[in-house]
Amino acid sequence: QVQLVESGGALVQPGGSLRLSCAASGITFSIYTMGWFRQAPEKPRELVASITAGRSTNYLHSVQGRFTISRDDAKNTVYLQMNSLKPEDTAVYYCVARPPTVGNDYWGQGTQVTVSS
């Protein structure tokens, strides 16, 4: 059974930092592309960042230079370091695992990030 469990969401003031974690089980983590999506109320879900098995990364333009995605294959965990947070970063953040070949993506349950003073 595949499980992706996110943690680290919180209420933080503008300009603050958070680190999200996503622990995976039930997959060969090291061969999966891992990503973070987010969804704010009444807005479409958007890809925030992704990292391939070879550690190539991709970022949403609005978070470039502020967010960093990383992975620890020994711990089956992907991280999203978020710095200089803005109110518009407020959303539910979801972890996603994408297989290297044809197959379904796996999603976590989401963790709430709220940026507010």
Secondary structure, DSSP 8 states (H G I E B T S, - for coil): --EEEEE---EE-TT--EEEEEEEESS-GGGSEEEEEEE-TTS--EEEEEE-TT--EEE-GGGTTTEEEEEETTTTEEEEEE-S--GGG-EEEEEEEE-SSSS--EE---EEEEE--
